[in-house]
């Protein structure tokens, strides 16, 4: 089975630092590499939520903030397939994310994940499911369509990072400009893809999957374990 995690985004940088080995690694002096990765993921990844839900459940910086317990998730086989992936096929740690490109907490998590992938190259695989919350994020569905089209063009990683880094520009910058910044050479083909039915079906399938396991907000992070 797997575990879902809940943690405030503000805790992420300090936790990352506190989990780093302070000296060059010596046999027996630090946790095993894989255990270190799992610990970082388990402590730093934020389960649920965006805006209102985080404030309501965790409080506005109250002493109780961030103390929610992780819960086990027993439907791993359903969520680890069908998403947009990056990272090695045989990675020991698989991080499944249900995310919304306009969600500020998703942006924070994306940065943490990038650090995790850089520090442990070859050991971490991302499975990204689009879960746009259109009620509060009017451009999230279009951004999700773009993610599918970027994935089809072999540029998902560049798109993922570029869109989150320029989150405030979503809905302002034309999608062709975002495509170019993502390393997609043929922006016209990208736009045609966004207007087609195939990526729409994939985004809807991801959202349906998330809803079927009880998700309402983003980011939701599920780690194999």
Buried (B, 14 or more C-beta within 10 A) or exposed (E): EBBBBBBBBEBBBEBBEEBEEEEEEEEEEBEEEEEBBBEBBBBBBBBBBBBEBBEEEBBEEEEEBBEBEBEEBEEBEEBBEEBBBBBEEEBBBBBBBBBBBBBBBBBBBBBBBBBBBEBBEEBBBBBBBBBBBBEBBEBBBBBBBBBBBBBBBEBBBBBBBBBBBBBEBBEEBEBBBBBBBBBBEEBEBBBEBBEEEEBBEBBBBBBEBBEEBEBEBBBBBBBBB
